Amino acid sequence: MPEAIACASDSTAIGVQHALSAEGIQVPSDVAVTGFDDIPLARHLTPGLTTVHQPIQRLGRVAVEALLARVKGVACAREVVLPTRLVVRASCGCEPGALQALSSWQSEGGTLVEQRR
């Protein structure tokens, strides 16, 4: 059994939590589960789903703007990076205050790097 399962979406993570529970495997004491999207349901699960919040409405707006630009023949960015935010809830099994411990870390090119103060 893995220590953790990181899912590409909250919907997948919800299915994983359900399947684990059906097999008598407890989240997070037996295995941690995380998702990605921060859909509204994520906060109402038991245990609450740890996830990465992404700005869904902004993502949709940027996608439509890019599509309309392409239709009009206007050049648009080939890559757009939108901000994300870690939302720690009970499904990861993190100790209270774990997020504060990450405050000295910063992402650089997809890698977490400790920032010296």
C-alpha positions as CSV (number, residue, x, y, z in Angstrom):
1,M,0.0,0.0,0.0
2,P,1.4,3.4,-0.9
3,E,1.8,6.1,1.8
4,A,0.0,8.6,-0.3
5,I,-2.1,8.9,-3.5
6,A,-1.8,12.3,-5.4
7,C,-4.7,12.6,-7.8
8,A,-4.9,14.9,-10.9
9,S,-8.3,16.1,-9.9
10,D,-10.6,16.3,-6.9
11,S,-13.2,14.1,-8.6
12,T,-10.6,11.3,-9.0
13,A,-9.5,11.8,-5.3
14,I,-13.1,11.5,-4.2
15,G,-13.4,8.2,-6.0
16,V,-10.1,7.0,-4.5
17,Q,-11.3,7.9,-1.0
18,H,-14.6,6.1,-1.6
19,A,-12.8,3.0,-3.0
20,L,-10.3,2.9,-0.1
21,S,-13.1,3.3,2.4
22,A,-15.0,0.4,0.8
23,E,-11.9,-1.8,1.3
24,G,-11.6,-0.8,5.0
25,I,-8.6,1.4,4.3
26,Q,-8.7,4.6,6.4
27,V,-7.8,8.0,5.0
28,P,-5.4,9.5,6.2
29,S,-4.3,7.0,8.9
30,D,-3.5,4.2,6.4
31,V,-3.0,6.3,3.2
32,A,-3.0,10.0,2.5
33,V,-5.0,11.3,-0.5
34,T,-4.8,14.7,-2.3
35,G,-6.6,16.2,-5.2
36,F,-6.3,19.2,-7.6
37,D,-8.9,21.8,-8.4
38,D,-10.5,22.6,-4.9
39,I,-14.1,21.9,-6.1
40,P,-16.7,23.0,-3.5
41,L,-17.4,19.4,-2.4
42,A,-13.8,18.9,-1.3
43,R,-14.3,20.8,1.9
44,H,-17.4,18.9,2.9
45,L,-16.0,15.4,2.7
46,T,-15.0,13.3,5.7
47,P,-12.1,13.7,6.0
48,G,-11.8,17.0,4.1
49,L,-9.8,16.7,0.9
50,T,-6.4,18.3,0.8
51,T,-6.1,19.8,-2.7
52,V,-4.5,22.5,-4.8
53,H,-6.8,25.4,-5.5
54,Q,-6.8,26.8,-9.0
55,P,-8.8,29.8,-10.3
56,I,-11.4,27.9,-12.4
57,Q,-13.3,30.9,-13.6
58,R,-10.1,32.7,-14.5
59,L,-8.9,29.6,-16.3
60,G,-12.1,29.5,-18.4
61,R,-11.8,33.2,-19.2
62,V,-8.2,32.9,-20.3
63,A,-9.1,29.9,-22.5
64,V,-12.0,31.7,-24.2
65,E,-9.9,34.8,-24.8
66,A,-7.1,32.6,-26.4
67,L,-9.6,30.8,-28.5
68,L,-11.2,34.0,-29.7
69,A,-7.8,35.5,-30.5
70,R,-7.0,32.4,-32.6
71,V,-10.3,32.6,-34.5
72,K,-9.5,36.3,-35.3
73,G,-6.0,35.4,-36.4
74,V,-4.4,37.3,-33.5
75,A,-1.2,35.8,-31.9
76,C,-1.7,34.7,-28.4
77,A,0.6,33.2,-25.7
78,R,1.3,29.5,-26.2
79,E,1.7,29.0,-22.5
80,V,-0.2,30.7,-19.6
81,V,0.6,30.0,-16.0
82,L,-2.1,30.8,-13.4
83,P,-1.5,31.0,-9.7
84,T,-2.4,28.0,-7.5
85,R,-2.6,27.6,-3.7
86,L,-2.2,24.5,-1.5
87,V,-5.3,23.9,0.6
88,V,-4.5,21.6,3.5
89,R,-7.3,19.6,5.0
90,A,-7.5,16.3,6.9
91,S,-7.0,13.8,4.1
92,C,-3.3,14.4,4.0
93,G,-2.8,13.5,7.6
94,C,-0.7,16.7,8.2
95,E,-0.2,17.9,11.7
96,P,-1.9,21.2,12.6
97,G,0.4,24.0,11.6
98,A,2.1,22.0,8.8
99,L,1.3,24.7,6.3
100,Q,3.1,27.3,8.4
101,A,6.2,25.1,8.3
102,L,6.2,25.5,4.5
103,S,6.3,29.3,4.8
104,S,10.1,29.4,4.4
105,W,9.8,27.4,1.1
106,Q,9.1,28.9,-2.3
107,S,8.5,27.2,-5.7
108,E,11.2,27.9,-8.3
109,G,10.6,26.3,-11.6
110,G,8.4,23.6,-10.1
111,T,10.8,22.7,-7.3
112,L,10.4,23.7,-3.7
113,V,13.4,25.6,-2.5
114,E,14.0,26.7,1.1
115,Q,14.4,30.5,1.3
116,R,17.1,31.6,3.7
117,R,16.2,34.5,5.9
